[in-house]
Amino acid sequence: MLTQPTVERLAALKLNALARAWQAQQADASMAELPFDERLALLVEAEWSERQNKRLDRTLRDAKLRIGHACLEDVDFAAERKLSRTTLRDLSRCGWVEAHQNVVITGPTGVGK
């Protein structure tokens, strides 16, 4: 099989994740049992996922967030902050985006809105 020329062509097409996934499939003997369309779907999924992750990383980097590693699990729900876990969870699901609604967050300057 012409593995190396295929990998080089995939790299030339900038399908690097697909090339890595294909090489991983070649190394895994159990993958040979899968039908062609399932293997192809796994390869396409690997490329798509990597592109989505790169896009997200680039967007977060371009946003120049002060706390780039912030996550919902780290939110302090102390009583004096008057934050609702339920409301924050609902907002994090982004249903308001799909419903074409707006969200207005108010508070003093410098509190991390």
N, CA, C and O atoms as a Tinker XYZ file with bonds, in Angstrom:
   452  protein
     1  N      0.846000   -1.185000    0.000000    73     2
     2  CA     0.000000    0.000000    0.000000    64     1     3
     3  C      0.887000    1.243000    0.000000    63     2     4     5
     4  O      1.979000    1.227000    0.567000    81     3
     5  N      0.429000    2.297000   -0.621000    73     3     6
     6  CA     1.192000    3.538000   -0.742000    64     5     7
     7  C      0.831000    4.493000    0.384000    63     6     8     9
     8  O      0.214000    5.533000    0.153000    81     7
     9  N      1.208000    4.145000    1.574000    73     7    10
    10  CA     0.835000    4.935000    2.747000    64     9    11
    11  C      1.499000    6.294000    2.752000    63    10    12    13
    12  O      0.820000    7.307000    2.916000    81    11
    13  N      2.806000    6.342000    2.579000    73    11    14
    14  CA     3.528000    7.611000    2.679000    64    13    15
    15  C      3.081000    8.629000    1.617000    63    14    16    17
    16  O      2.850000    9.786000    1.967000    81    15
    17  N      2.950000    8.249000    0.337000    73    15    18
    18  CA     2.464000    9.233000   -0.638000    64    17    19
    19  C      1.060000    9.745000   -0.316000    63    18    20    21
    20  O      0.747000   10.913000   -0.548000    81    19
    21  N      0.226000    8.868000    0.215000    73    19    22
    22  CA    -1.126000    9.288000    0.591000    64    21    23
    23  C     -1.081000   10.289000    1.732000    63    22    24    25
    24  O     -1.799000   11.288000    1.710000    81    23
    25  N     -0.247000   10.032000    2.725000    73    23    26
    26  CA    -0.103000   10.954000    3.855000    64    25    27
    27  C      0.427000   12.294000    3.363000    63    26    28    29
    28  O     -0.035000   13.346000    3.804000    81    27
    29  N      1.384000   12.259000    2.461000    73    27    30
    30  CA     1.944000   13.508000    1.918000    64    29    31
    31  C      0.884000   14.300000    1.157000    63    30    32    33
    32  O      0.825000   15.525000    1.268000    81    31
    33  N      0.063000   13.621000    0.398000    73    31    34
    34  CA    -1.000000   14.318000   -0.344000    64    33    35
    35  C     -2.046000   14.897000    0.598000    63    34    36    37
    36  O     -2.531000   16.008000    0.383000    81    35
    37  N     -2.394000   14.148000    1.643000    73    35    38
    38  CA    -3.337000   14.675000    2.638000    64    37    39
    39  C     -2.752000   15.900000    3.324000    63    38    40    41
    40  O     -3.473000   16.860000    3.594000    81    39
    41  N     -1.459000   15.881000    3.608000    73    39    42
    42  CA    -0.806000   17.044000    4.220000    64    41    43
    43  C     -0.808000   18.217000    3.245000    63    42    44    45
    44  O     -1.025000   19.357000    3.656000    81    43
    45  N     -0.574000   17.958000    1.971000    73    43    46
    46  CA    -0.600000   19.027000    0.964000    64    45    47
    47  C     -1.987000   19.642000    0.852000    63    46    48    49
    48  O     -2.124000   20.829000    0.558000    81    47
    49  N     -3.011000   18.835000    1.086000    73    47    50
    50  CA    -4.386000   19.330000    1.071000    64    49    51
    51  C     -4.794000   19.937000    2.406000    63    50    52    53
    52  O     -5.934000   20.371000    2.572000    81    51
    53  N     -3.870000   19.967000    3.352000    73    51    54
    54  CA    -4.102000   20.491000    4.701000    64    53    55
    55  C     -5.174000   19.693000    5.440000    63    54    56    57
    56  O     -6.012000   20.250000    6.149000    81    55
    57  N     -5.121000   18.385000    5.256000    73    55    58
    58  CA    -6.007000   17.462000    5.963000    64    57    59
    59  C     -5.171000   16.647000    6.953000    63    58    60    61
    60  O     -5.178000   15.416000    6.937000    81    59
    61  N     -4.459000   17.367000    7.805000    73    59    62
    62  CA    -3.505000   16.734000    8.717000    64    61    63
    63  C     -4.172000   15.808000    9.728000    63    62    64    65
    64  O     -3.665000   14.719000    9.996000    81    63
    65  N     -5.292000   16.225000   10.285000    73    63    66
    66  CA    -5.985000   15.374000   11.259000    64    65    67
    67  C     -6.486000   14.101000   10.590000    63    66    68    69
    68  O     -6.430000   13.021000   11.178000    81    67
    69  N     -6.969000   14.228000    9.374000    73    67    70
    70  CA    -7.428000   13.054000    8.639000    64    69    71
    71  C     -6.265000   12.102000    8.397000    63    70    72    73
    72  O     -6.420000   10.886000    8.514000    81    71
    73  N     -5.098000   12.653000    8.060000    73    71    74
    74  CA    -3.920000   11.819000    7.827000    64    73    75
    75  C     -3.519000   11.074000    9.098000    63    74    76    77
    76  O     -3.220000    9.881000    9.053000    81    75
    77  N     -3.513000   11.783000   10.239000    73    75    78
    78  CA    -3.158000   11.132000   11.498000    64    77    79
    79  C     -4.172000   10.046000   11.860000    63    78    80    81
    80  O     -3.797000    8.962000   12.305000    81    79
    81  N     -5.460000   10.346000   11.666000    73    79    82
    82  CA    -6.499000    9.361000   11.982000    64    81    83
    83  C     -6.389000    8.150000   11.063000    63    82    84    85
    84  O     -6.612000    7.019000   11.495000    81    83
    85  N     -6.047000    8.383000    9.800000    73    83    86
    86  CA    -5.909000    7.278000    8.856000    64    85    87
    87  C     -4.731000    6.384000    9.253000    63    86    88    89
    88  O     -4.823000    5.158000    9.199000    81    87
    89  N     -3.611000    7.024000    9.657000    73    87    90
    90  CA    -2.460000    6.234000   10.101000    64    89    91
    91  C     -2.809000    5.438000   11.364000    63    90    92    93
    92  O     -2.380000    4.295000   11.524000    81    91
    93  N     -3.580000    6.044000   12.244000    73    91    94
    94  CA    -4.008000    5.327000   13.457000    64    93    95
    95  C     -4.906000    4.152000   13.094000    63    94    96    97
    96  O     -4.809000    3.085000   13.700000    81    95
    97  N     -5.778000    4.341000   12.110000    73    95    98
    98  CA    -6.631000    3.237000   11.661000    64    97    99
    99  C     -5.792000    2.120000   11.055000    63    98   100   101
   100  O     -6.073000    0.940000   11.264000    81    99
   101  N     -4.766000    2.496000   10.307000    73    99   102
   102  CA    -3.899000    1.491000    9.692000    64   101   103
   103  C     -3.182000    0.656000   10.761000    63   102   104   105
   104  O     -2.957000   -0.539000   10.575000    81   103
   105  N     -2.831000    1.287000   11.865000    73   103   106
   106  CA    -2.101000    0.598000   12.933000    64   105   107
   107  C     -3.004000   -0.275000   13.800000    63   106   108   109
   108  O     -2.528000   -1.191000   14.470000    81   107
   109  N     -4.305000    0.008000   13.787000    73   107   110
   110  CA    -5.256000   -0.717000   14.629000    64   109   111
   111  C     -5.924000   -1.828000   13.807000    63   110   112   113
   112  O     -6.728000   -1.551000   12.917000    81   111
   113  N     -5.593000   -3.053000   14.107000    73   111   114
   114  CA    -6.113000   -4.197000   13.345000    64   113   115
   115  C     -7.632000   -4.336000   13.469000    63   114   116   117
   116  O     -8.283000   -4.830000   12.549000    81   115
   117  N     -8.197000   -3.908000   14.591000    73   115   118
   118  CA    -9.642000   -4.047000   14.776000    64   117   119
   119  C    -10.428000   -3.133000   13.833000    63   118   120   121
   120  O    -11.613000   -3.370000   13.595000    81   119
   121  N     -9.788000   -2.093000   13.294000    73   119   122
   122  CA   -10.476000   -1.182000   12.371000    64   121   123
   123  C    -10.800000   -1.853000   11.044000    63   122   124   125
   124  O    -11.736000   -1.449000   10.354000    81   123
   125  N    -10.039000   -2.865000   10.687000    73   123   126
   126  CA   -10.270000   -3.569000    9.418000    64   125   127
   127  C    -11.624000   -4.262000    9.405000    63   126   128   129
   128  O    -12.161000   -4.559000    8.339000    81   127
   129  N    -12.176000   -4.518000   10.582000    73   127   130
   130  CA   -13.476000   -5.179000   10.672000    64   129   131
   131  C    -14.629000   -4.232000   10.343000    63   130   132   133
   132  O    -15.723000   -4.681000    9.998000    81   131
   133  N    -14.391000   -2.931000   10.447000    73   131   134
   134  CA   -15.450000   -1.949000   10.178000    64   133   135
   135  C    -15.674000   -1.794000    8.682000    63   134   136   137
   136  O    -14.732000   -1.899000    7.896000    81   135
   137  N    -16.913000   -1.544000    8.288000    73   135   138
   138  CA   -17.175000   -1.274000    6.875000    64   137   139
   139  C    -16.513000    0.040000    6.444000    63   138   140   141
   140  O    -16.208000    0.895000    7.275000    81   139
   141  N    -16.301000    0.182000    5.152000    73   139   142
   142  CA   -15.621000    1.353000    4.600000    64   141   143
   143  C    -16.296000    2.653000    5.016000    63   142   144   145
   144  O    -15.622000    3.594000    5.434000    81   143
   145  N    -17.633000    2.714000    4.903000    73   143   146
   146  CA   -18.318000    3.969000    5.203000    64   145   147
   147  C    -18.164000    4.372000    6.666000    63   146   148   149
   148  O    -18.109000    5.564000    6.968000    81   147
   149  N    -18.093000    3.413000    7.574000    73   147   150
   150  CA   -17.883000    3.746000    8.990000    64   149   151
   151  C    -16.467000    4.259000    9.230000    63   150   152   153
   152  O    -16.261000    5.208000    9.986000    81   151
   153  N    -15.503000    3.629000    8.586000    73   151   154
   154  CA   -14.115000    4.104000    8.715000    64   153   155
   155  C    -13.974000    5.508000    8.135000    63   154   156   157
   156  O    -13.314000    6.367000    8.720000    81   155
   157  N    -14.592000    5.731000    6.994000    73   155   158
   158  CA   -14.540000    7.064000    6.386000    64   157   159
   159  C    -15.200000    8.091000    7.294000    63   158   160   161
   160  O    -14.695000    9.203000    7.446000    81   159
   161  N    -16.324000    7.725000    7.895000    73   159   162
   162  CA   -17.010000    8.639000    8.813000    64   161   163
   163  C    -16.118000    8.988000    9.996000    63   162   164   165
   164  O    -16.108000   10.137000   10.440000    81   163
   165  N    -15.369000    8.021000   10.515000    73   163   166
   166  CA   -14.452000    8.288000   11.621000    64   165   167
   167  C    -13.333000    9.235000   11.193000    63   166   168   169
   168  O    -12.924000   10.105000   11.963000    81   167
   169  N    -12.843000    9.068000    9.975000    73   167   170
   170  CA   -11.795000    9.957000    9.466000    64   169   171
   171  C    -12.308000   11.382000    9.296000    63   170   172   173
   172  O    -11.642000   12.343000    9.681000    81   171
   173  N    -13.481000   11.505000    8.722000    73   171   174
   174  CA   -14.074000   12.835000    8.527000    64   173   175
   175  C    -14.365000   13.488000    9.873000    63   174   176   177
   176  O    -14.152000   14.689000   10.039000    81   175
   177  N    -14.846000   12.713000   10.826000    73   175   178
   178  CA   -15.124000   13.240000   12.168000    64   177   179
   179  C    -13.846000   13.745000   12.828000    63   178   180   181
   180  O    -13.863000   14.780000   13.494000    81   179
   181  N    -12.740000   13.027000   12.652000    73   179   182
   182  CA   -11.464000   13.463000   13.232000    64   181   183
   183  C    -11.035000   14.801000   12.647000    63   182   184   185
   184  O    -10.607000   15.690000   13.383000    81   183
   185  N    -11.144000   14.952000   11.345000    73   183   186
   186  CA   -10.762000   16.222000   10.696000    64   185   187
   187  C    -11.694000   17.347000   11.136000    63   186   188   189
   188  O    -11.240000   18.445000   11.458000    81   187
   189  N    -12.985000   17.076000   11.149000    73   187   190
   190  CA   -13.959000   18.101000   11.535000    64   189   191
   191  C    -13.730000   18.556000   12.970000    63   190   192   193
   192  O    -13.744000   19.752000   13.259000    81   191
   193  N    -13.518000   17.594000   13.869000    73   191   194
   194  CA   -13.303000   17.930000   15.279000    64   193   195
   195  C    -12.054000   18.779000   15.466000    63   194   196   197
   196  O    -12.064000   19.748000   16.224000    81   195
   197  N    -10.985000   18.416000   14.779000    73   195   198
   198  CA    -9.757000   19.206000   14.919000    64   197   199
   199  C     -9.959000   20.630000   14.403000    63   198   200   201
   200  O     -9.480000   21.585000   15.015000    81   199
   201  N    -10.659000   20.776000   13.291000    73   199   202
   202  CA   -10.903000   22.125000   12.762000    64   201   203
   203  C    -11.774000   22.942000   13.704000    63   202   204   205
   204  O    -11.533000   24.133000   13.901000    81   203
   205  N    -12.785000   22.305000   14.288000    73   203   206
   206  CA   -13.636000   23.013000   15.251000    64   205   207
   207  C    -12.825000   23.437000   16.475000    63   206   208   209
   208  O    -12.973000   24.558000   16.962000    81   207
   209  N    -11.976000   22.551000   16.965000    73   207   210
   210  CA   -11.150000   22.878000   18.129000    64   209   211
   211  C    -10.168000   23.999000   17.815000    63   210   212   213
   212  O     -9.950000   24.881000   18.646000    81   211
   213  N     -9.575000   23.974000   16.627000    73   211   214
   214  CA    -8.659000   25.052000   16.238000    64   213   215
   215  C     -9.402000   26.367000   16.125000    63   214   216   217
   216  O     -8.894000   27.407000   16.543000    81   215
   217  N    -10.604000   26.329000   15.562000    73   215   218
   218  CA   -11.400000   27.550000   15.432000    64   217   219
   219  C    -11.746000   28.118000   16.805000    63   218   220   221
   220  O    -11.670000   29.327000   17.024000    81   219
   221  N    -12.124000   27.239000   17.719000    73   219   222
   222  CA   -12.441000   27.685000   19.075000    64   221   223
   223  C    -11.210000   28.266000   19.767000    63   222   224   225
   224  O    -11.288000   29.318000   20.400000    81   223
   225  N    -10.071000   27.577000   19.645000    73   223   226
   226  CA    -8.833000   28.084000   20.245000    64   225   227
   227  C     -8.461000   29.449000   19.680000    63   226   228   229
   228  O     -8.069000   30.348000   20.424000    81   227
   229  N     -8.584000   29.601000   18.367000    73   227   230
   230  CA    -8.250000   30.878000   17.716000    64   229   231
   231  C     -9.200000   31.980000   18.183000    63   230   232   233
   232  O     -8.770000   33.103000   18.449000    81   231
   233  N    -10.471000   31.665000   18.282000    73   231   234
   234  CA   -11.456000   32.649000   18.731000    64   233   235
   235  C    -11.180000   33.078000   20.168000    63   234   236   237
   236  O    -11.235000   34.266000   20.484000    81   235
   237  N    -10.885000   32.116000   21.037000    73   235   238
   238  CA   -10.578000   32.447000   22.427000    64   237   239
   239  C     -9.286000   33.256000   22.534000    63   238   240   241
   240  O     -9.199000   34.181000   23.341000    81   239
   241  N     -8.299000   32.917000   21.738000    73   239   242
   242  CA    -7.041000   33.659000   21.750000    64   241   243
   243  C     -7.260000   35.088000   21.247000    63   242   244   245
   244  O     -6.729000   36.036000   21.826000    81   243
   245  N     -8.036000   35.246000   20.175000    73   243   246
   246  CA    -8.320000   36.572000   19.623000    64   245   247
   247  C     -9.150000   37.425000   20.571000    63   246   248   249
   248  O     -9.073000   38.653000   20.534000    81   247
   249  N     -9.950000   36.777000   21.426000    73   247   250
   250  CA   -10.778000   37.518000   22.375000    64   249   251
   251  C     -9.933000   38.168000   23.468000    63   250   252   253
   252  O    -10.380000   39.111000   24.121000    81   251
   253  N     -8.714000   37.666000   23.669000    73   251   254
   254  CA    -7.797000   38.209000   24.683000    64   253   255
   255  C     -8.472000   38.322000   26.044000    63   254   256   257
   256  O     -8.409000   39.356000   26.709000    81   255
   257  N     -9.111000   37.240000   26.434000    73   255   258
   258  CA    -9.792000   37.206000   27.721000    64   257   259
   259  C     -8.791000   37.312000   28.861000    63   258   260   261
   260  O     -7.705000   36.735000   28.804000    81   259
   261  N     -9.160000   38.039000   29.875000    73   259   262
   262  CA    -8.283000   38.221000   31.025000    64   261   263
   263  C     -8.057000   36.900000   31.742000    63   262   264   265
   264  O     -6.946000   36.609000   32.184000    81   263
   265  N     -9.102000   36.106000   31.856000    73   263   266
   266  CA    -9.000000   34.783000   32.472000    64   265   267
   267  C     -9.401000   33.776000   31.396000    63   266   268   269
   268  O    -10.567000   33.392000   31.300000    81   267
   269  N     -8.444000   33.357000   30.599000    73   267   270
   270  CA    -8.715000   32.495000   29.459000    64   269   271
   271  C     -9.140000   31.089000   29.814000    63   270   272   273
   272  O     -9.730000   30.399000   28.983000    81   271
   273  N     -8.859000   30.651000   31.013000    73   271   274
   274  CA    -9.183000   29.277000   31.415000    64   273   275
   275  C    -10.436000   29.205000   32.298000    63   274   276   277
   276  O    -10.671000   28.190000   32.954000    81   275
   277  N    -11.230000   30.266000   32.318000    73   275   278
   278  CA   -12.430000   30.298000   33.162000    64   277   279
   279  C    -13.441000   29.255000   32.679000    63   278   280   281
   280  O    -13.555000   28.991000   31.482000    81   279
   281  N    -14.167000   28.670000   33.626000    73   279   282
   282  CA   -15.209000   27.713000   33.279000    64   281   283
   283  C    -16.348000   27.807000   34.296000    63   282   284   285
   284  O    -16.169000   28.329000   35.396000    81   283
   285  N    -17.501000   27.302000   33.918000    73   283   286
   286  CA   -18.689000   27.404000   34.760000    64   285   287
   287  C    -18.530000   26.673000   36.090000    63   286   288   289
   288  O    -19.121000   27.079000   37.091000    81   287
   289  N    -17.749000   25.613000   36.112000    73   287   290
   290  CA   -17.564000   24.855000   37.340000    64   289   291
   291  C    -16.837000   25.665000   38.412000    63   290   292   293
   292  O    -16.928000   25.352000   39.599000    81   291
   293  N    -16.116000   26.706000   37.992000    73   291   294
   294  CA   -15.348000   27.517000   38.940000    64   293   295
   295  C    -16.107000   28.739000   39.459000    63   294   296   297
   296  O    -15.557000   29.519000   40.237000    81   295
   297  N    -17.351000   28.914000   39.042000    73   295   298
   298  CA   -18.125000   30.084000   39.482000    64   297   299
   299  C    -18.408000   29.983000   40.976000    63   298   300   301
   300  O    -18.805000   28.933000   41.483000    81   299
   301  N    -18.195000   31.097000   41.666000    73   299   302
   302  CA   -18.441000   31.165000   43.112000    64   301   303
   303  C    -19.897000   31.569000   43.333000    63   302   304   305
   304  O    -20.286000   32.685000   42.989000    81   303
   305  N    -20.694000   30.683000   43.896000    73   303   306
   306  CA   -22.113000   30.953000   44.133000    64   305   307
   307  C    -22.358000   31.384000   45.572000    63   306   308   309
   308  O    -23.372000   31.017000   46.167000    81   307
   309  N    -21.446000   32.151000   46.128000    73   307   310
   310  CA   -21.613000   32.647000   47.495000    64   309   311
   311  C    -22.891000   33.485000   47.572000    63   310   312   313
   312  O    -23.280000   34.133000   46.601000    81   311
   313  N    -23.530000   33.462000   48.728000    73   311   314
   314  CA   -24.821000   34.133000   48.922000    64   313   315
   315  C    -24.762000   35.619000   48.576000    63   314   316   317
   316  O    -25.704000   36.152000   47.989000    81   315
   317  N    -23.670000   36.293000   48.933000    73   315   318
   318  CA   -23.587000   37.742000   48.688000    64   317   319
   319  C    -23.513000   38.077000   47.195000    63   318   320   321
   320  O    -23.750000   39.222000   46.811000    81   319
   321  N    -23.193000   37.108000   46.363000    73   319   322
   322  CA   -23.136000   37.357000   44.917000    64   321   323
   323  C    -24.518000   37.274000   44.281000    63   322   324   325
   324  O    -24.721000   37.779000   43.177000    81   323
   325  N    -25.453000   36.655000   44.950000    73   323   326
   326  CA   -26.837000   36.529000   44.485000    64   325   327
   327  C    -26.919000   35.916000   43.075000    63   326   328   329
   328  O    -27.675000   36.389000   42.226000    81   327
   329  N    -26.135000   34.863000   42.844000    73   327   330
   330  CA   -26.162000   34.158000   41.566000    64   329   331
   331  C    -27.014000   32.905000   41.699000    63   330   332   333
   332  O    -26.967000   32.204000   42.710000    81   331
   333  N    -27.784000   32.642000   40.672000    73   331   334
   334  CA   -28.634000   31.457000   40.659000    64   333   335
   335  C    -27.984000   30.374000   39.804000    63   334   336   337
   336  O    -27.697000   30.590000   38.627000    81   335
   337  N    -27.755000   29.214000   40.401000    73   335   338
   338  CA   -27.178000   28.094000   39.645000    64   337   339
   339  C    -28.070000   27.721000   38.464000    63   338   340   341
   340  O    -27.578000   27.457000   37.367000    81   339
   341  N    -29.367000   27.701000   38.691000    73   339   342
   342  CA   -30.318000   27.319000   37.648000    64   341   343
   343  C    -30.268000   28.291000   36.480000    63   342   344   345
   344  O    -30.223000   27.876000   35.322000    81   343
   345  N    -30.275000   29.571000   36.779000    73   343   346
   346  CA   -30.245000   30.583000   35.723000    64   345   347
   347  C    -28.948000   30.497000   34.927000    63   346   348   349
   348  O    -28.966000   30.548000   33.697000    81   347
   349  N    -27.825000   30.367000   35.627000    73   347   350
   350  CA   -26.537000   30.276000   34.947000    64   349   351
   351  C    -26.457000   29.020000   34.090000    63   350   352   353
   352  O    -25.933000   29.059000   32.977000    81   351
   353  N    -26.969000   27.916000   34.597000    73   351   354
   354  CA   -26.984000   26.671000   33.824000    64   353   355
   355  C    -27.829000   26.832000   32.561000    63   354   356   357
   356  O    -27.432000   26.393000   31.482000    81   355
   357  N    -29.008000   27.470000   32.702000    73   355   358
   358  CA   -29.870000   27.683000   31.542000    64   357   359
   359  C    -29.211000   28.601000   30.513000    63   358   360   361
   360  O    -29.308000   28.354000   29.311000    81   359
   361  N    -28.551000   29.642000   30.971000    73   359   362
   362  CA   -27.861000   30.549000   30.053000    64   361   363
   363  C    -26.708000   29.846000   29.340000    63   362   364   365
   364  O    -26.443000   30.112000   28.167000    81   363
   365  N    -26.027000   28.954000   30.046000    73   363   366
   366  CA   -24.883000   28.259000   29.449000    64   365   367
   367  C    -25.295000   27.305000   28.339000    63   366   368   369
   368  O    -24.472000   26.961000   27.490000    81   367
   369  N    -26.524000   26.881000   28.328000    73   367   370
   370  CA   -27.011000   25.984000   27.269000    64   369   371
   371  C    -27.290000   26.730000   25.969000    63   370   372   373
   372  O    -27.517000   26.109000   24.931000    81   371
   373  N    -27.273000   28.062000   26.024000    73   371   374
   374  CA   -27.416000   28.937000   24.849000    64   373   375
   375  C    -28.756000   28.796000   24.136000    63   374   376   377
   376  O    -28.844000   29.068000   22.939000    81   375
   377  N    -29.789000   28.381000   24.839000    73   375   378
   378  CA   -31.124000   28.329000   24.251000    64   377   379
   379  C    -31.607000   29.708000   23.840000    63   378   380   381
   380  O    -32.390000   29.845000   22.900000    81   379
   381  N    -31.139000   30.729000   24.545000    73   379   382
   382  CA   -31.511000   32.104000   24.226000    64   381   383
   383  C    -30.968000   32.523000   22.861000    63   382   384   385
   384  O    -31.563000   33.376000   22.202000    81   383
   385  N    -29.857000   31.944000   22.426000    73   383   386
   386  CA   -29.314000   32.258000   21.100000    64   385   387
   387  C    -30.210000   31.655000   20.029000    63   386   388   389
   388  O    -30.576000   32.327000   19.065000    81   387
   389  N    -30.562000   30.384000   20.204000    73   387   390
   390  CA   -31.413000   29.705000   19.234000    64   389   391
   391  C    -32.798000   30.333000   19.161000    63   390   392   393
   392  O    -33.436000   30.304000   18.109000    81   391
   393  N    -33.269000   30.902000   20.273000    73   391   394
   394  CA   -34.592000   31.537000   20.306000    64   393   395
   395  C    -34.525000   33.001000   19.848000    63   394   396   397
   396  O    -35.534000   33.706000   19.880000    81   395
   397  N    -33.352000   33.452000   19.426000    73   395   398
   398  CA   -33.154000   34.833000   18.957000    64   397   399
   399  C    -33.550000   35.844000   20.024000    63   398   400   401
   400  O    -34.227000   36.833000   19.742000    81   399
   401  N    -33.118000   35.580000   21.250000    73   399   402
   402  CA   -33.384000   36.484000   22.359000    64   401   403
   403  C    -32.089000   37.168000   22.772000    63   402   404   405
   404  O    -31.001000   36.740000   22.388000    81   403
   405  N    -32.211000   38.223000   23.551000    73   403   406
   406  CA   -31.059000   38.940000   24.069000    64   405   407
   407  C    -30.906000   38.670000   25.559000    63   406   408   409
   408  O    -31.873000   38.345000   26.247000    81   407
   409  N    -29.683000   38.808000   26.045000    73   407   410
   410  CA   -29.408000   38.698000   27.467000    64   409   411
   411  C    -28.695000   39.974000   27.875000    63   410   412   413
   412  O    -27.707000   40.368000   27.254000    81   411
   413  N    -29.194000   40.619000   28.918000    73   411   414
   414  CA   -28.571000   41.816000   29.451000    64   413   415
   415  C    -28.063000   41.500000   30.848000    63   414   416   417
   416  O    -28.829000   41.102000   31.726000    81   415
   417  N    -26.770000   41.681000   31.043000    73   415   418
   418  CA   -26.164000   41.437000   32.350000    64   417   419
   419  C    -25.742000   42.774000   32.912000    63   418   420   421
   420  O    -24.999000   43.521000   32.276000    81   419
   421  N    -26.218000   43.071000   34.104000    73   419   422
   422  CA   -25.927000   44.367000   34.701000    64   421   423
   423  C    -25.112000   44.187000   35.975000    63   422   424   425
   424  O    -25.101000   43.109000   36.570000    81   423
   425  N    -24.445000   45.229000   36.379000    73   423   426
   426  CA   -23.658000   45.208000   37.606000    64   425   427
   427  C    -22.581000   46.273000   37.548000    63   426   428   429
   428  O    -22.357000   46.889000   36.507000    81   427
   429  N    -21.920000   46.484000   38.669000    73   427   430
   430  CA   -20.896000   47.517000   38.694000    64   429   431
   431  C    -19.683000   47.159000   37.849000    63   430   432   433
   432  O    -19.453000   45.994000   37.527000    81   431
   433  N    -18.929000   48.160000   37.505000    73   431   434
   434  CA   -17.722000   47.983000   36.712000    64   433   435
   435  C    -16.697000   47.153000   37.489000    63   434   436   437
   436  O    -16.522000   47.322000   38.695000    81   435
   437  N    -16.029000   46.257000   36.769000    73   435   438
   438  CA   -14.934000   45.490000   37.341000    64   437   439
   439  C    -15.324000   44.245000   38.098000    63   438   440   441
   440  O    -14.476000   43.654000   38.766000    81   439
   441  N    -16.580000   43.816000   38.022000    73   439   442
   442  CA   -16.988000   42.632000   38.769000    64   441   443
   443  C    -16.946000   41.353000   37.913000    63   442   444   445
   444  O    -17.233000   40.267000   38.417000    81   443
   445  N    -16.602000   41.471000   36.661000    73   443   446
   446  CA   -16.477000   40.291000   35.807000    64   445   447
   447  C    -17.754000   39.863000   35.129000    63   446   448   449
   448  O    -18.030000   38.668000   35.023000    81   447
   449  N    -18.534000   40.814000   34.671000    73   447   450
   450  CA   -19.770000   40.477000   33.973000    64   449   451
   451  C    -19.391000   39.776000   32.683000    63   450   452
   452  O    -20.267000   39.389000   31.910000    81   451
